[in-house]
Structures are given as structure tokens and as C-alpha cells.
Amino acid sequence: MELMPSATTLIPKQSTPPVGSGNPDAETDIPGFEDLLATLEEAGLAKPELDSEVSDPHTGAAVVVAAAYWPQGLQKEVGTPVVLAPDITKEEQAALEAGDYRLFHSADSLRRFIDNLHMEQMAG
């Protein structure tokens, strides 16, 4: 551990930012996220906006910073906006649901949804 001088004591130098100091990197912090991006690309779906602020469509107020956000749906301009936000409060979830966002809490659940959509399209 490297020590940094202080005016009165030596304090440990932090090699990583403290908890709550900025947004996590979705590609490294969400299990299965890289696989999800590959699935999206293979299916020809839209690329998400990463670490993007999602606003209430009625008030314009910021609701949450999502790990991944498809403001025009998974297929551009088709369907409802999709939000991947693993760690949100009940109030944020309620606000997103009231704004007609399709909300997913894990990359795996969103990938299963995409797989189901693809199966439905192939059957139809």
C-alpha cells in the first residue's frame, strides 16, 4: 500500500475511486453485458447509449442514469424505449414504468427478452 503525506498524518493512497464517486463502467461492471452487446449486433438491433441519463417523458426531469439506454427502442423507431438499470430505487423504477419505459435489471434478462423477440419474428 502506498502512503501519501498529509499535513498531520500519513493516509493510504486509494488506487480506485471511492464508492459513489461517478458512474460504473457498464461494460466491466454488469455481468453478461459484453455478451448482450454481441447479441444486439448479431440481431441487427440498435446500439445503446451507455451511462445515459433517462428523463421522465412528461416532465423532462432526470429519473436515473442507466447503464444502457435505447431511447428509440431496440429497433430504431420501433417499440418503446428500453432501459438497462441494475441498481435503482423503487421510486426510480416507478417513474420509469409510469413513463412507459421497458425496464430490465440485468443484461441476462434483456438478452432473454431479445432472444424471445427474435424467436417470435422467426415464427411469424
N, CA, C and O atoms as CSV, one atom per row, in Angstrom:
chain,resi,resn,atom,element,x,y,z
A,1,MET,N,N,0.866,-1.174,0.000
A,1,MET,CA,C,0.000,0.000,0.000
A,1,MET,C,C,0.901,1.221,0.000
A,1,MET,O,O,1.822,1.315,0.812
A,2,GLU,N,N,0.647,2.146,-0.891
A,2,GLU,CA,C,1.410,3.387,-0.982
A,2,GLU,C,C,0.802,4.418,-0.036
A,2,GLU,O,O,-0.419,4.548,0.055
A,3,LEU,N,N,1.663,5.147,0.665
A,3,LEU,CA,C,1.176,6.155,1.599
A,3,LEU,C,C,1.400,7.533,1.026
A,3,LEU,O,O,2.419,7.796,0.388
A,4,MET,N,N,0.456,8.399,1.254
A,4,MET,CA,C,0.557,9.781,0.799
A,4,MET,C,C,0.731,10.669,2.021
A,4,MET,O,O,0.037,10.487,3.022
A,5,PRO,N,N,1.664,11.642,1.953
A,5,PRO,CA,C,1.827,12.530,3.099
A,5,PRO,C,C,0.622,13.440,3.255
A,5,PRO,O,O,0.019,13.863,2.269
A,6,SER,N,N,0.285,13.731,4.474
A,6,SER,CA,C,-0.787,14.647,4.814
A,6,SER,C,C,-0.193,15.673,5.766
A,6,SER,O,O,0.915,15.484,6.269
A,7,ALA,N,N,-0.896,16.723,6.010
A,7,ALA,CA,C,-0.394,17.760,6.902
A,7,ALA,C,C,-0.116,17.212,8.297
A,7,ALA,O,O,0.801,17.679,8.972
A,8,THR,N,N,-0.888,16.239,8.731
A,8,THR,CA,C,-0.721,15.747,10.095
A,8,THR,C,C,-0.418,14.267,10.184
A,8,THR,O,O,0.244,13.836,11.128
A,9,THR,N,N,-0.890,13.459,9.213
A,9,THR,CA,C,-0.685,12.013,9.283
A,9,THR,C,C,-0.443,11.463,7.903
A,9,THR,O,O,-0.588,12.171,6.907
A,10,LEU,N,N,-0.079,10.214,7.841
A,10,LEU,CA,C,0.024,9.513,6.568
A,10,LEU,C,C,-1.285,8.778,6.346
A,10,LEU,O,O,-1.781,8.087,7.236
A,11,ILE,N,N,-1.845,8.933,5.141
A,11,ILE,CA,C,-3.098,8.259,4.830
A,11,ILE,C,C,-2.877,7.361,3.619
A,11,ILE,O,O,-2.086,7.702,2.739
A,12,PRO,N,N,-3.558,6.224,3.557
A,12,PRO,CA,C,-3.384,5.334,2.408
A,12,PRO,C,C,-3.854,6.006,1.122
A,12,PRO,O,O,-4.889,6.672,1.100
A,13,LYS,N,N,-3.087,5.824,0.061
A,13,LYS,CA,C,-3.489,6.313,-1.259
A,13,LYS,C,C,-4.483,5.317,-1.837
A,13,LYS,O,O,-4.235,4.112,-1.821
A,14,GLN,N,N,-5.605,5.812,-2.348
A,14,GLN,CA,C,-6.623,4.931,-2.913
A,14,GLN,C,C,-6.296,4.665,-4.369
A,14,GLN,O,O,-6.089,5.591,-5.153
A,15,SER,N,N,-6.251,3.385,-4.722
A,15,SER,CA,C,-5.961,3.024,-6.103
A,15,SER,C,C,-7.216,3.019,-6.956
A,15,SER,O,O,-7.135,3.074,-8.183
A,16,THR,N,N,-8.370,2.953,-6.318
A,16,THR,CA,C,-9.634,3.013,-7.040
A,16,THR,C,C,-10.463,4.128,-6.446
A,16,THR,O,O,-10.312,4.453,-5.268
A,17,PRO,N,N,-11.345,4.725,-7.249
A,17,PRO,CA,C,-12.180,5.788,-6.702
A,17,PRO,C,C,-13.070,5.265,-5.593
A,17,PRO,O,O,-13.443,4.092,-5.609
A,18,PRO,N,N,-13.421,6.102,-4.633
A,18,PRO,CA,C,-14.318,5.659,-3.576
A,18,PRO,C,C,-15.700,5.343,-4.117
A,18,PRO,O,O,-16.096,5.830,-5.176
A,19,VAL,N,N,-16.425,4.522,-3.377
A,19,VAL,CA,C,-17.791,4.158,-3.766
A,19,VAL,C,C,-18.625,5.424,-3.886
A,19,VAL,O,O,-18.525,6.331,-3.060
A,20,GLY,N,N,-19.460,5.473,-4.939
A,20,GLY,CA,C,-20.336,6.619,-5.125
A,20,GLY,C,C,-19.665,7.789,-5.817
A,20,GLY,O,O,-20.249,8.869,-5.895
A,21,SER,N,N,-18.454,7.603,-6.321
A,21,SER,CA,C,-17.786,8.724,-6.986
A,21,SER,C,C,-17.824,8.530,-8.491
A,21,SER,O,O,-16.797,8.241,-9.104
A,22,GLY,N,N,-18.963,8.682,-9.078
A,22,GLY,CA,C,-19.090,8.571,-10.525
A,22,GLY,C,C,-19.839,7.308,-10.906
A,22,GLY,O,O,-20.174,6.483,-10.055
A,23,ASN,N,N,-20.093,7.172,-12.188
A,23,ASN,CA,C,-20.874,6.054,-12.693
A,23,ASN,C,C,-19.985,4.861,-12.973
A,23,ASN,O,O,-18.855,5.030,-13.432
A,24,PRO,N,N,-20.473,3.649,-12.707
A,24,PRO,CA,C,-19.709,2.464,-13.051
A,24,PRO,C,C,-19.643,2.319,-14.562
A,24,PRO,O,O,-20.505,2.827,-15.279
A,25,ASP,N,N,-18.632,1.635,-15.035
A,25,ASP,CA,C,-18.494,1.357,-16.452
A,25,ASP,C,C,-19.320,0.117,-16.754
A,25,ASP,O,O,-18.992,-0.978,-16.298
A,26,ALA,N,N,-20.384,0.287,-17.517
A,26,ALA,CA,C,-21.328,-0.795,-17.777
A,26,ALA,C,C,-20.641,-2.025,-18.360
A,26,ALA,O,O,-20.985,-3.153,-18.005
A,27,GLU,N,N,-19.684,-1.821,-19.242
A,27,GLU,CA,C,-19.064,-2.954,-19.912
A,27,GLU,C,C,-18.262,-3.832,-18.960
A,27,GLU,O,O,-18.088,-5.021,-19.228
A,28,THR,N,N,-17.773,-3.281,-17.865
A,28,THR,CA,C,-16.981,-4.075,-16.947
A,28,THR,C,C,-17.721,-4.425,-15.669
A,28,THR,O,O,-17.346,-5.391,-15.006
A,29,ASP,N,N,-18.750,-3.689,-15.296
A,29,ASP,CA,C,-19.412,-3.886,-14.019
A,29,ASP,C,C,-20.694,-4.705,-14.085
A,29,ASP,O,O,-21.156,-5.180,-13.048
A,30,ILE,N,N,-21.274,-4.886,-15.239
A,30,ILE,CA,C,-22.539,-5.627,-15.340
A,30,ILE,C,C,-22.249,-7.001,-15.933
A,30,ILE,O,O,-21.804,-7.106,-17.076
A,31,PRO,N,N,-22.502,-8.060,-15.153
A,31,PRO,CA,C,-22.280,-9.411,-15.672
A,31,PRO,C,C,-23.070,-9.652,-16.962
A,31,PRO,O,O,-24.267,-9.370,-17.030
A,32,GLY,N,N,-22.390,-10.173,-17.975
A,32,GLY,CA,C,-23.049,-10.516,-19.229
A,32,GLY,C,C,-23.246,-9.358,-20.187
A,32,GLY,O,O,-23.861,-9.533,-21.239
A,33,PHE,N,N,-22.739,-8.173,-19.850
A,33,PHE,CA,C,-23.005,-7.002,-20.694
A,33,PHE,C,C,-22.334,-7.109,-22.063
A,33,PHE,O,O,-22.931,-6.746,-23.077
A,34,GLU,N,N,-21.105,-7.601,-22.096
A,34,GLU,CA,C,-20.421,-7.737,-23.389
A,34,GLU,C,C,-21.138,-8.751,-24.277
A,34,GLU,O,O,-21.236,-8.557,-25.488
A,35,ASP,N,N,-21.639,-9.829,-23.679
A,35,ASP,CA,C,-22.421,-10.816,-24.444
A,35,ASP,C,C,-23.706,-10.186,-24.976
A,35,ASP,O,O,-24.127,-10.470,-26.097
A,36,LEU,N,N,-24.322,-9.333,-24.166
A,36,LEU,CA,C,-25.534,-8.633,-24.595
A,36,LEU,C,C,-25.245,-7.770,-25.817
A,36,LEU,O,O,-26.013,-7.784,-26.779
A,37,LEU,N,N,-24.148,-7.022,-25.791
A,37,LEU,CA,C,-23.795,-6.171,-26.933
A,37,LEU,C,C,-23.568,-7.007,-28.190
A,37,LEU,O,O,-23.946,-6.596,-29.288
A,38,ALA,N,N,-22.952,-8.180,-28.033
A,38,ALA,CA,C,-22.743,-9.070,-29.174
A,38,ALA,C,C,-24.078,-9.582,-29.712
A,38,ALA,O,O,-24.270,-9.661,-30.925
A,39,THR,N,N,-24.999,-9.930,-28.814
A,39,THR,CA,C,-26.331,-10.396,-29.216
A,39,THR,C,C,-27.066,-9.309,-29.990
A,39,THR,O,O,-27.706,-9.588,-31.004
A,40,LEU,N,N,-26.972,-8.068,-29.512
A,40,LEU,CA,C,-27.616,-6.941,-30.202
A,40,LEU,C,C,-27.080,-6.792,-31.616
A,40,LEU,O,O,-27.838,-6.623,-32.571
A,41,GLU,N,N,-25.767,-6.857,-31.732
A,41,GLU,CA,C,-25.139,-6.688,-33.040
A,41,GLU,C,C,-25.537,-7.817,-33.984
A,41,GLU,O,O,-25.874,-7.567,-35.141
A,42,GLU,N,N,-25.500,-9.058,-33.497
A,42,GLU,CA,C,-25.879,-10.215,-34.313
A,42,GLU,C,C,-27.323,-10.114,-34.794
A,42,GLU,O,O,-27.641,-10.518,-35.913
A,43,ALA,N,N,-28.194,-9.573,-33.944
A,43,ALA,CA,C,-29.619,-9.461,-34.289
A,43,ALA,C,C,-29.920,-8.219,-35.123
A,43,ALA,O,O,-31.056,-8.024,-35.557
A,44,GLY,N,N,-28.914,-7.381,-35.349
A,44,GLY,CA,C,-29.127,-6.166,-36.140
A,44,GLY,C,C,-29.924,-5.106,-35.408
A,44,GLY,O,O,-30.601,-4.288,-36.031
A,45,LEU,N,N,-29.846,-5.118,-34.083
A,45,LEU,CA,C,-30.599,-4.147,-33.288
A,45,LEU,C,C,-29.755,-2.906,-33.010
A,45,LEU,O,O,-28.548,-2.882,-33.250
A,46,ALA,N,N,-30.422,-1.889,-32.501
A,46,ALA,CA,C,-29.771,-0.601,-32.254
A,46,ALA,C,C,-28.720,-0.718,-31.157
A,46,ALA,O,O,-28.839,-1.536,-30.246
A,47,LYS,N,N,-27.695,0.113,-31.263
A,47,LYS,CA,C,-26.683,0.195,-30.214
A,47,LYS,C,C,-27.205,1.119,-29.122
A,47,LYS,O,O,-27.856,2.124,-29.411
A,48,PRO,N,N,-26.920,0.781,-27.871
A,48,PRO,CA,C,-27.421,1.614,-26.774
A,48,PRO,C,C,-26.546,2.827,-26.515
A,48,PRO,O,O,-25.379,2.875,-26.906
A,49,GLU,N,N,-27.133,3.792,-25.854
A,49,GLU,CA,C,-26.367,4.883,-25.274
A,49,GLU,C,C,-25.903,4.365,-23.918
A,49,GLU,O,O,-26.721,3.875,-23.140
A,50,LEU,N,N,-24.615,4.459,-23.618
A,50,LEU,CA,C,-24.089,3.938,-22.366
A,50,LEU,C,C,-24.005,5.030,-21.319
A,50,LEU,O,O,-23.717,6.187,-21.628
A,51,ASP,N,N,-24.262,4.648,-20.067
A,51,ASP,CA,C,-24.222,5.579,-18.931
A,51,ASP,C,C,-24.975,6.861,-19.273
A,51,ASP,O,O,-24.444,7.965,-19.147
A,52,SER,N,N,-26.196,6.696,-19.699
A,52,SER,CA,C,-27.016,7.794,-20.209
A,52,SER,C,C,-28.125,8.169,-19.241
A,52,SER,O,O,-28.736,7.306,-18.611
A,53,GLU,N,N,-28.375,9.457,-19.134
A,53,GLU,CA,C,-29.456,9.946,-18.284
A,53,GLU,C,C,-30.797,9.689,-18.961
A,53,GLU,O,O,-30.981,9.967,-20.146
A,54,VAL,N,N,-31.726,9.151,-18.177
A,54,VAL,CA,C,-33.073,8.883,-18.667
A,54,VAL,C,C,-34.011,9.859,-17.959
A,54,VAL,O,O,-33.995,9.978,-16.733
A,55,SER,N,N,-34.825,10.551,-18.750
A,55,SER,CA,C,-35.716,11.569,-18.198
A,55,SER,C,C,-37.170,11.141,-18.263
A,55,SER,O,O,-37.557,10.321,-19.096
A,56,ASP,N,N,-37.960,11.703,-17.380
A,56,ASP,CA,C,-39.398,11.498,-17.388
A,56,ASP,C,C,-39.936,12.156,-18.657
A,56,ASP,O,O,-39.721,13.351,-18.859
A,57,PRO,N,N,-40.639,11.400,-19.526
A,57,PRO,CA,C,-41.117,11.980,-20.782
A,57,PRO,C,C,-42.182,13.059,-20.587
A,57,PRO,O,O,-42.415,13.868,-21.486
A,58,HIS,N,N,-42.823,13.078,-19.430
A,58,HIS,CA,C,-43.886,14.048,-19.182
A,58,HIS,C,C,-43.351,15.354,-18.596
A,58,HIS,O,O,-43.829,16.437,-18.934
A,59,THR,N,N,-42.357,15.243,-17.717
A,59,THR,CA,C,-41.845,16.440,-17.032
A,59,THR,C,C,-40.466,16.870,-17.509
A,59,THR,O,O,-40.073,18.022,-17.326
A,60,GLY,N,N,-39.730,15.941,-18.122
A,60,GLY,CA,C,-38.366,16.237,-18.538
A,60,GLY,C,C,-37.352,16.122,-17.409
A,60,GLY,O,O,-36.156,16.319,-17.626
A,61,ALA,N,N,-37.817,15.807,-16.211
A,61,ALA,CA,C,-36.920,15.675,-15.066
A,61,ALA,C,C,-36.102,14.389,-15.177
A,61,ALA,O,O,-36.617,13.352,-15.593
A,62,ALA,N,N,-34.835,14.465,-14.806
A,62,ALA,CA,C,-33.975,13.290,-14.828
A,62,ALA,C,C,-34.494,12.268,-13.821
A,62,ALA,O,O,-34.852,12.618,-12.696
A,63,VAL,N,N,-34.531,11.009,-14.233
A,63,VAL,CA,C,-35.000,9.941,-13.362
A,63,VAL,C,C,-33.824,9.113,-12.858
A,63,VAL,O,O,-33.708,8.847,-11.662
A,64,VAL,N,N,-32.950,8.706,-13.784
A,64,VAL,CA,C,-31.856,7.807,-13.440
A,64,VAL,C,C,-30.784,7.882,-14.526
A,64,VAL,O,O,-31.070,8.265,-15.661
A,65,VAL,N,N,-29.568,7.519,-14.180
A,65,VAL,CA,C,-28.521,7.307,-15.179
A,65,VAL,C,C,-28.485,5.804,-15.409
A,65,VAL,O,O,-28.125,5.031,-14.522
A,66,ALA,N,N,-28.863,5.410,-16.614
A,66,ALA,CA,C,-28.953,3.992,-16.951
A,66,ALA,C,C,-27.615,3.483,-17.456
A,66,ALA,O,O,-26.853,4.227,-18.073
A,67,ALA,N,N,-27.333,2.224,-17.196
A,67,ALA,CA,C,-26.129,1.599,-17.727
A,67,ALA,C,C,-26.191,1.581,-19.253
A,67,ALA,O,O,-25.188,1.810,-19.929
A,68,ALA,N,N,-27.381,1.308,-19.785
A,68,ALA,CA,C,-27.600,1.307,-21.233
A,68,ALA,C,C,-29.030,1.767,-21.494
A,68,ALA,O,O,-29.953,1.447,-20.745
A,69,TYR,N,N,-29.188,2.528,-22.579
A,69,TYR,CA,C,-30.482,3.148,-22.870
A,69,TYR,C,C,-30.698,3.172,-24.373
A,69,TYR,O,O,-29.835,3.606,-25.136
A,70,TRP,N,N,-31.859,2.699,-24.780
A,70,TRP,CA,C,-32.279,2.722,-26.177
A,70,TRP,C,C,-33.484,3.662,-26.257
A,70,TRP,O,O,-34.617,3.203,-26.113
A,71,PRO,N,N,-33.276,4.949,-26.479
A,71,PRO,CA,C,-34.384,5.909,-26.434
A,71,PRO,C,C,-35.433,5.691,-27.515
A,71,PRO,O,O,-36.584,6.093,-27.347
A,72,GLN,N,N,-35.048,5.055,-28.630
A,72,GLN,CA,C,-35.998,4.814,-29.724
A,72,GLN,C,C,-36.375,3.352,-29.836
A,72,GLN,O,O,-36.913,2.921,-30.856
A,73,GLY,N,N,-36.096,2.589,-28.794
A,73,GLY,CA,C,-36.402,1.163,-28.807
A,73,GLY,C,C,-35.229,0.347,-29.324
A,73,GLY,O,O,-34.251,0.895,-29.832
A,74,LEU,N,N,-35.339,-0.959,-29.191
A,74,LEU,CA,C,-34.259,-1.845,-29.633
A,74,LEU,C,C,-34.112,-1.842,-31.146
A,74,LEU,O,O,-33.013,-2.005,-31.675
A,75,GLN,N,N,-35.234,-1.655,-31.839
A,75,GLN,CA,C,-35.200,-1.453,-33.284
A,75,GLN,C,C,-35.509,0.023,-33.469
A,75,GLN,O,O,-36.572,0.497,-33.066
A,76,LYS,N,N,-34.587,0.742,-34.073
A,76,LYS,CA,C,-34.753,2.192,-34.173
A,76,LYS,C,C,-36.158,2.584,-34.595
A,76,LYS,O,O,-36.673,2.136,-35.619
A,77,GLU,N,N,-36.760,3.429,-33.777
A,77,GLU,CA,C,-38.081,4.000,-34.010
A,77,GLU,C,C,-39.196,2.958,-34.053
A,77,GLU,O,O,-40.270,3.213,-34.597
A,78,VAL,N,N,-38.934,1.778,-33.474
A,78,VAL,CA,C,-39.956,0.736,-33.388
A,78,VAL,C,C,-39.995,0.259,-31.945
A,78,VAL,O,O,-38.982,-0.190,-31.409
A,79,GLY,N,N,-41.134,0.352,-31.329
A,79,GLY,CA,C,-41.260,-0.121,-29.961
A,79,GLY,C,C,-41.050,0.992,-28.951
A,79,GLY,O,O,-40.932,2.169,-29.294
A,80,THR,N,N,-41.007,0.577,-27.697
A,80,THR,CA,C,-40.884,1.533,-26.603
A,80,THR,C,C,-39.416,1.673,-26.201
A,80,THR,O,O,-38.610,0.781,-26.464
A,81,PRO,N,N,-39.072,2.794,-25.565
A,81,PRO,CA,C,-37.700,2.962,-25.078
A,81,PRO,C,C,-37.345,1.868,-24.077
A,81,PRO,O,O,-38.183,1.442,-23.282
A,82,VAL,N,N,-36.089,1.418,-24.125
A,82,VAL,CA,C,-35.615,0.335,-23.271
A,82,VAL,C,C,-34.498,0.859,-22.380
A,82,VAL,O,O,-33.618,1.598,-22.822
A,83,VAL,N,N,-34.557,0.456,-21.108
A,83,VAL,CA,C,-33.577,0.905,-20.116
A,83,VAL,C,C,-32.992,-0.312,-19.409
A,83,VAL,O,O,-33.729,-1.178,-18.939
A,84,LEU,N,N,-31.660,-0.374,-19.336
A,84,LEU,CA,C,-30.966,-1.362,-18.526
A,84,LEU,C,C,-30.388,-0.618,-17.328
A,84,LEU,O,O,-29.435,0.149,-17.463
A,85,ALA,N,N,-30.968,-0.851,-16.168
A,85,ALA,CA,C,-30.566,-0.153,-14.948
A,85,ALA,C,C,-30.580,-1.140,-13.787
A,85,ALA,O,O,-31.613,-1.322,-13.142
A,86,PRO,N,N,-29.445,-1.778,-13.513
A,86,PRO,CA,C,-29.402,-2.809,-12.478
A,86,PRO,C,C,-29.691,-2.331,-11.062
A,86,PRO,O,O,-30.364,-3.030,-10.304
A,87,ASP,N,N,-29.204,-1.176,-10.697
A,87,ASP,CA,C,-29.321,-0.721,-9.311
A,87,ASP,C,C,-30.136,0.556,-9.232
A,87,ASP,O,O,-29.593,1.659,-9.287
A,88,ILE,N,N,-31.459,0.395,-9.101
A,88,ILE,CA,C,-32.310,1.573,-8.981
A,88,ILE,C,C,-33.228,1.431,-7.778
A,88,ILE,O,O,-33.453,0.335,-7.266
A,89,THR,N,N,-33.744,2.554,-7.348
A,89,THR,CA,C,-34.662,2.551,-6.209
A,89,THR,C,C,-36.079,2.221,-6.676
A,89,THR,O,O,-36.363,2.220,-7.873
A,90,LYS,N,N,-36.953,1.943,-5.728
A,90,LYS,CA,C,-38.358,1.688,-6.064
A,90,LYS,C,C,-38.989,2.915,-6.703
A,90,LYS,O,O,-39.823,2.791,-7.600
A,91,GLU,N,N,-38.597,4.101,-6.245
A,91,GLU,CA,C,-39.145,5.346,-6.800
A,91,GLU,C,C,-38.693,5.537,-8.246
A,91,GLU,O,O,-39.483,5.947,-9.097
A,92,GLU,N,N,-37.413,5.239,-8.525
A,92,GLU,CA,C,-36.916,5.355,-9.901
A,92,GLU,C,C,-37.608,4.342,-10.804
A,92,GLU,O,O,-37.968,4.656,-11.938
A,93,GLN,N,N,-37.793,3.126,-10.296
A,93,GLN,CA,C,-38.486,2.108,-11.082
A,93,GLN,C,C,-39.908,2.536,-11.388
A,93,GLN,O,O,-40.365,2.394,-12.522
A,94,ALA,N,N,-40.614,3.055,-10.397
A,94,ALA,CA,C,-41.993,3.505,-10.604
A,94,ALA,C,C,-42.051,4.631,-11.632
A,94,ALA,O,O,-42.949,4.656,-12.473
A,95,ALA,N,N,-41.102,5.559,-11.569
A,95,ALA,CA,C,-41.078,6.677,-12.519
A,95,ALA,C,C,-40.817,6.176,-13.946
A,95,ALA,O,O,-41.433,6.662,-14.895
A,96,LEU,N,N,-39.910,5.212,-14.097
A,96,LEU,CA,C,-39.634,4.662,-15.427
A,96,LEU,C,C,-40.844,3.909,-15.967
A,96,LEU,O,O,-41.195,4.048,-17.138
A,97,GLU,N,N,-41.471,3.122,-15.123
A,97,GLU,CA,C,-42.652,2.378,-15.558
A,97,GLU,C,C,-43.799,3.321,-15.920
A,97,GLU,O,O,-44.528,3.071,-16.879
A,98,ALA,N,N,-43.959,4.399,-15.160
A,98,ALA,CA,C,-45.008,5.383,-15.463
A,98,ALA,C,C,-44.717,6.102,-16.774
A,98,ALA,O,O,-45.635,6.568,-17.449
A,99,GLY,N,N,-43.440,6.193,-17.133
A,99,GLY,CA,C,-43.049,6.836,-18.386
A,99,GLY,C,C,-43.059,5.890,-19.569
A,99,GLY,O,O,-42.589,6.249,-20.648
A,100,ASP,N,N,-43.591,4.676,-19.386
A,100,ASP,CA,C,-43.692,3.658,-20.436
A,100,ASP,C,C,-42.343,3.189,-20.966
A,100,ASP,O,O,-42.219,2.846,-22.142
A,101,TYR,N,N,-41.336,3.174,-20.102
A,101,TYR,CA,C,-40.055,2.582,-20.463
A,101,TYR,C,C,-40.122,1.090,-20.185
A,101,TYR,O,O,-40.739,0.661,-19.211
A,102,ARG,N,N,-39.487,0.301,-21.041
A,102,ARG,CA,C,-39.351,-1.134,-20.767
A,102,ARG,C,C,-38.055,-1.266,-19.975
A,102,ARG,O,O,-36.981,-0.939,-20.480
A,103,LEU,N,N,-38.151,-1.738,-18.747
A,103,LEU,CA,C,-37.043,-1.734,-17.798
A,103,LEU,C,C,-36.501,-3.135,-17.558
A,103,LEU,O,O,-37.262,-4.083,-17.363
A,104,PHE,N,N,-35.175,-3.254,-17.575
A,104,PHE,CA,C,-34.501,-4.508,-17.267
A,104,PHE,C,C,-33.445,-4.237,-16.205
A,104,PHE,O,O,-32.778,-3.202,-16.219
A,105,HIS,N,N,-33.305,-5.193,-15.278
A,105,HIS,CA,C,-32.367,-5.034,-14.175
A,105,HIS,C,C,-31.064,-5.791,-14.383
A,105,HIS,O,O,-30.127,-5.629,-13.601
A,106,SER,N,N,-30.989,-6.622,-15.431
A,106,SER,CA,C,-29.752,-7.355,-15.708
A,106,SER,C,C,-29.581,-7.526,-17.214
A,106,SER,O,O,-30.547,-7.517,-17.977
A,107,ALA,N,N,-28.330,-7.681,-17.613
A,107,ALA,CA,C,-28.036,-7.914,-19.027
A,107,ALA,C,C,-28.635,-9.247,-19.467
A,107,ALA,O,O,-29.103,-9.376,-20.599
A,108,ASP,N,N,-28.622,-10.233,-18.578
A,108,ASP,CA,C,-29.147,-11.549,-18.909
A,108,ASP,C,C,-30.649,-11.510,-19.187
A,108,ASP,O,O,-31.122,-12.138,-20.134
A,109,SER,N,N,-31.399,-10.772,-18.361
A,109,SER,CA,C,-32.858,-10.698,-18.586
A,109,SER,C,C,-33.164,-9.975,-19.895
A,109,SER,O,O,-34.108,-10.345,-20.592
A,110,LEU,N,N,-32.397,-8.968,-20.233
A,110,LEU,CA,C,-32.607,-8.260,-21.506
A,110,LEU,C,C,-32.228,-9.154,-22.678
A,110,LEU,O,O,-32.911,-9.151,-23.702
A,111,ARG,N,N,-31.152,-9.915,-22.544
A,111,ARG,CA,C,-30.749,-10.825,-23.620
A,111,ARG,C,C,-31.820,-11.885,-23.854
A,111,ARG,O,O,-32.111,-12.217,-25.003
A,112,ARG,N,N,-32.418,-12.427,-22.777
A,112,ARG,CA,C,-33.515,-13.406,-22.933
A,112,ARG,C,C,-34.707,-12.766,-23.646
A,112,ARG,O,O,-35.340,-13.401,-24.490
A,113,PHE,N,N,-35.013,-11.514,-23.308
A,113,PHE,CA,C,-36.108,-10.796,-23.974
A,113,PHE,C,C,-35.814,-10.675,-25.473
A,113,PHE,O,O,-36.697,-10.899,-26.300
A,114,ILE,N,N,-34.583,-10.322,-25.819
A,114,ILE,CA,C,-34.184,-10.186,-27.226
A,114,ILE,C,C,-34.289,-11.535,-27.935
A,114,ILE,O,O,-34.771,-11.614,-29.064
A,115,ASP,N,N,-33.835,-12.590,-27.267
A,115,ASP,CA,C,-33.936,-13.933,-27.849
A,115,ASP,C,C,-35.388,-14.300,-28.127
A,115,ASP,O,O,-35.701,-14.861,-29.177
A,116,ASN,N,N,-36.279,-13.980,-27.179
A,116,ASN,CA,C,-37.712,-14.262,-27.362
A,116,ASN,C,C,-38.294,-13.467,-28.523
A,116,ASN,O,O,-39.079,-14.000,-29.308
A,117,LEU,N,N,-37.914,-12.191,-28.640
A,117,LEU,CA,C,-38.374,-11.379,-29.773
A,117,LEU,C,C,-37.930,-11.990,-31.094
A,117,LEU,O,O,-38.699,-12.062,-32.052
A,118,HIS,N,N,-36.686,-12.425,-31.127
A,118,HIS,CA,C,-36.142,-12.997,-32.350
A,118,HIS,C,C,-36.882,-14.280,-32.716
A,118,HIS,O,O,-37.176,-14.525,-33.886
A,119,MET,N,N,-37.182,-15.103,-31.698
A,119,MET,CA,C,-37.921,-16.349,-31.944
A,119,MET,C,C,-39.317,-16.049,-32.482
A,119,MET,O,O,-39.791,-16.728,-33.392
A,120,GLU,N,N,-39.983,-15.023,-31.918
A,120,GLU,CA,C,-41.321,-14.642,-32.381
A,120,GLU,C,C,-41.284,-14.164,-33.826
A,120,GLU,O,O,-42.185,-14.477,-34.604
A,121,GLN,N,N,-40.249,-13.406,-34.193
A,121,GLN,CA,C,-40.143,-12.900,-35.559
A,121,GLN,C,C,-39.902,-14.046,-36.532
A,121,GLN,O,O,-40.424,-14.043,-37.647
A,122,MET,N,N,-39.118,-15.018,-36.110
A,122,MET,CA,C,-38.822,-16.164,-36.995
A,122,MET,C,C,-40.074,-17.031,-37.169
A,122,MET,O,O,-40.288,-17.603,-38.237
A,123,ALA,N,N,-40.899,-17.129,-36.118
A,123,ALA,CA,C,-42.114,-17.945,-36.189
A,123,ALA,C,C,-43.217,-17.257,-36.971
A,123,ALA,O,O,-44.082,-17.916,-37.549
A,124,GLY,N,N,-43.186,-15.917,-36.990
A,124,GLY,CA,C,-44.263,-15.155,-37.613
A,124,GLY,C,C,-44.006,-14.839,-38.992
A,124,GLY,O,O,-44.831,-14.199,-39.643
